[in-house]
Amino acid sequence: MTKITFDITTSLDGYVAGPNQSVDEPLGEGGEALHEWAFALEAWRKPHGREGGETTASSALMEEGLARTGAVVMGRKMFGGGGTGPWGDEPWEGWWGDDPPFHVPVFVVTHHPREKLEKEGGTTFTFVTDGIKAAVEQARSAAGGKDVSIGGGADVIQQALRAGLVDEFQVNVAPVLLGSGTSLFGEVGTGELAVEPTGVVEAPAVTHLRYRVVK
């Protein structure tokens, strides 16, 4: 059965990106430090076309997540950033290059329509203008029985949580303090989300916390 999930890294003080996000610093000031644990893994480097890397307790979790994922939902900023208005006559094709690491259908939640974008390796970006529920349902249909992963950012994850769409999730807590930035759960609302812990995995430079959403 298809589950709706997300897997995201936060700082110790709960931020998924640092302050002053920009095209030059899409994760904000200091935000890249959140993901140093992942950048070091062979399980991360290989899908991104890079050699080398190490194997830690995080590796099996990352490999499991990739194997389970049949489609991805993301927000416009995760796709490409660079503004919130119309795409323009020659729209930028995002952060991900010609061969994005997803290799599954990706559904981008946006207010502005755009033609489907096909990339190498089986990744296609479909731009959904009628909200998070529509994006998740399209992703579910495309996932082939596998899970739908809500890749981010925080705003799209919060929309999915408020809509009651998420079944389970994993928060990867990095030993970093950002002080300010984009809060993972800042707009979910008190009392709107009940969860139960399902597992903890400790690894170098990160602690993985797993939860099930109580419905």
C-alpha positions as CSV (number, residue, x, y, z in Angstrom):
1,M,0.0,0.0,0.0
2,T,1.3,3.4,-0.9
3,K,2.3,5.6,2.0
4,I,2.8,9.4,2.0
5,T,6.1,10.2,3.7
6,F,8.8,12.8,4.1
7,D,12.4,12.6,5.1
8,I,14.1,15.9,6.0
9,T,17.1,17.2,8.0
10,T,16.8,19.9,10.6
11,S,19.2,21.7,12.9
12,L,19.1,21.1,16.7
13,D,16.9,24.3,16.9
14,G,14.4,23.0,14.3
15,Y,15.4,24.8,11.1
16,V,15.6,23.1,7.6
17,A,17.3,26.1,6.1
18,G,19.3,29.0,7.4
19,P,18.4,32.7,7.1
20,N,18.6,34.7,3.9
21,Q,17.9,32.0,1.3
22,S,18.9,33.0,-2.2
23,V,19.7,31.5,-5.6
24,D,23.4,31.6,-4.6
25,E,22.6,30.1,-1.2
26,P,19.4,28.0,-1.6
27,L,19.8,26.5,1.9
28,G,20.4,29.9,3.5
29,E,23.4,31.0,5.5
30,G,24.9,28.0,7.1
31,G,22.3,25.6,5.7
32,E,24.6,23.3,3.8
33,A,26.1,22.2,7.2
34,L,22.8,20.4,7.8
35,H,23.6,17.9,5.1
36,E,27.3,17.1,5.6
37,W,26.3,13.7,7.0
38,A,24.5,12.9,3.8
39,F,27.1,14.3,1.4
40,A,29.7,11.9,2.9
41,L,27.7,8.8,2.2
42,E,28.2,6.5,-0.8
43,A,24.4,6.0,-0.8
44,W,24.0,9.7,-1.5
45,R,26.9,10.3,-3.8
46,K,26.1,7.4,-6.2
47,P,22.6,8.6,-7.2
48,H,24.1,12.1,-7.7
49,G,26.7,10.8,-10.1
50,R,29.6,11.1,-7.7
51,E,32.3,8.6,-6.7
52,G,33.5,7.5,-3.3
53,G,31.8,7.9,0.0
54,E,31.4,6.0,3.2
55,T,29.0,3.5,4.7
56,T,27.4,4.2,8.1
57,A,24.2,3.5,10.0
58,S,22.6,6.2,7.8
59,S,23.3,4.3,4.6
60,A,20.7,1.6,5.0
61,L,18.0,4.2,5.9
62,M,18.8,6.2,2.8
63,E,18.9,3.2,0.5
64,E,15.6,2.0,2.0
65,G,14.0,5.3,1.4
66,L,15.1,5.5,-2.2
67,A,13.9,1.9,-2.9
68,R,10.5,2.6,-1.5
69,T,9.9,5.8,-3.4
70,G,7.8,5.7,-6.5
71,A,7.1,9.4,-6.9
72,V,8.1,12.7,-5.3
73,V,6.2,15.9,-4.4
74,M,8.1,19.2,-3.9
75,G,7.6,22.9,-3.8
76,R,8.7,25.4,-6.3
77,K,11.7,26.5,-4.2
78,M,13.0,23.0,-4.0
79,F,12.6,22.6,-7.8
80,G,14.4,25.8,-8.7
81,G,13.9,28.8,-6.5
82,G,14.6,32.2,-8.1
83,G,11.2,33.8,-7.4
84,T,7.5,33.2,-7.0
85,G,6.0,34.8,-10.1
86,P,5.3,33.4,-13.6
87,W,8.0,31.2,-15.1
88,G,8.8,33.5,-18.0
89,D,9.3,32.8,-21.7
90,E,12.5,30.8,-21.1
91,P,12.1,29.3,-17.6
92,W,15.1,28.0,-15.7
93,E,15.0,24.2,-15.5
94,G,15.8,24.0,-11.8
95,W,18.7,23.1,-9.5
96,W,19.0,19.5,-10.7
97,G,20.8,19.5,-14.1
98,D,20.1,17.1,-17.0
99,D,20.1,13.9,-14.9
100,P,18.3,14.6,-11.6
101,P,18.8,12.1,-8.8
102,F,15.1,11.2,-8.4
103,H,14.6,8.8,-11.4
104,V,10.9,8.8,-10.7
105,P,8.0,11.2,-11.5
106,V,8.2,14.5,-9.6
107,F,5.2,16.8,-9.0
108,V,5.9,20.4,-8.3
109,V,3.3,22.5,-6.3
110,T,3.2,25.9,-7.9
111,H,0.7,28.7,-8.6
112,H,1.9,29.1,-12.1
113,P,1.3,26.6,-15.0
114,R,4.1,25.2,-17.0
115,E,4.6,22.3,-19.4
116,K,5.9,19.0,-18.2
117,L,9.7,18.8,-18.1
118,E,11.3,15.5,-19.0
119,K,14.9,14.8,-17.9
120,E,17.4,11.9,-18.2
121,G,17.2,8.9,-16.0
122,G,13.4,8.7,-15.8
123,T,12.8,11.9,-13.9
124,T,9.9,14.0,-15.1
125,F,8.7,17.2,-13.5
126,T,4.9,17.9,-13.6
127,F,3.7,21.3,-12.4
128,V,0.5,21.1,-10.4
129,T,-1.4,24.4,-9.9
130,D,-4.4,23.1,-7.9
131,G,-2.9,22.5,-4.5
132,I,-1.1,19.9,-2.4
133,K,-4.0,17.4,-2.4
134,A,-4.0,17.3,-6.2
135,A,-0.2,16.9,-6.3
136,V,-0.2,14.0,-3.8
137,E,-3.1,12.2,-5.6
138,Q,-1.3,12.6,-9.0
139,A,1.9,11.3,-7.3
140,R,0.1,8.4,-5.7
141,S,-1.3,7.3,-9.2
142,A,2.2,7.6,-10.7
143,A,4.0,5.7,-7.9
144,G,3.2,2.2,-9.0
145,G,2.3,1.0,-5.6
146,K,5.4,2.5,-4.0
147,D,5.5,5.4,-1.5
148,V,5.2,9.1,-2.3
149,S,7.9,11.1,-0.7
150,I,7.3,14.8,0.0
151,G,10.7,16.2,-0.7
152,G,10.2,19.7,0.7
153,G,10.6,22.4,1.5
154,A,9.0,23.0,4.8
155,D,6.0,24.9,3.4
156,V,4.9,22.0,1.3
157,I,5.4,19.5,4.2
158,Q,3.3,21.7,6.4
159,Q,0.6,21.9,3.8
160,A,0.5,18.1,3.6
161,L,0.5,17.7,7.4
162,R,-2.4,20.2,7.8
163,A,-4.3,18.4,5.1
164,G,-3.9,15.1,7.0
165,L,-2.0,13.5,4.0
166,V,1.1,12.3,5.7
167,D,1.4,8.7,7.0
168,E,4.9,8.6,8.4
169,F,8.1,10.6,8.4
170,Q,11.7,10.8,9.4
171,V,13.5,13.8,10.8
172,N,17.3,13.7,10.6
173,V,18.7,16.0,13.4
174,A,22.1,17.4,12.6
175,P,24.4,18.8,15.4
176,V,24.1,22.4,14.0
177,L,22.5,25.5,15.5
178,L,21.3,28.0,12.9
179,G,19.6,30.5,15.2
180,S,17.0,31.4,12.6
181,G,15.7,30.4,9.2
182,T,12.9,28.2,7.9
183,S,11.2,26.2,10.7
184,L,10.1,22.7,9.8
185,F,6.9,22.7,11.9
186,G,6.4,26.5,12.4
187,E,3.1,26.7,10.6
188,V,1.5,23.4,11.4
189,G,-0.4,24.7,14.5
190,T,-0.7,23.6,18.1
191,G,-2.7,20.4,18.5
192,E,-3.1,19.7,14.8
193,L,-0.6,16.9,14.7
194,A,-0.5,13.8,16.8
195,V,2.5,11.4,16.2
196,E,4.0,8.4,17.8
197,P,7.7,7.5,17.6
198,T,8.6,4.3,15.7
199,G,12.4,4.3,15.8
200,V,15.7,6.1,16.5
201,V,18.9,5.5,14.7
202,E,22.2,7.1,15.8
203,A,24.9,7.7,13.2
204,P,27.9,9.9,12.7
205,A,26.9,13.6,12.6
206,V,23.1,12.9,12.7
207,T,20.3,11.2,14.6
208,H,17.4,9.8,12.7
209,L,14.0,10.1,14.4
210,R,11.1,8.1,12.8
211,Y,7.4,8.8,13.5
212,R,4.0,7.6,12.5
213,V,1.1,10.1,12.2
214,V,-1.8,9.1,14.4
215,K,-5.1,9.5,12.4
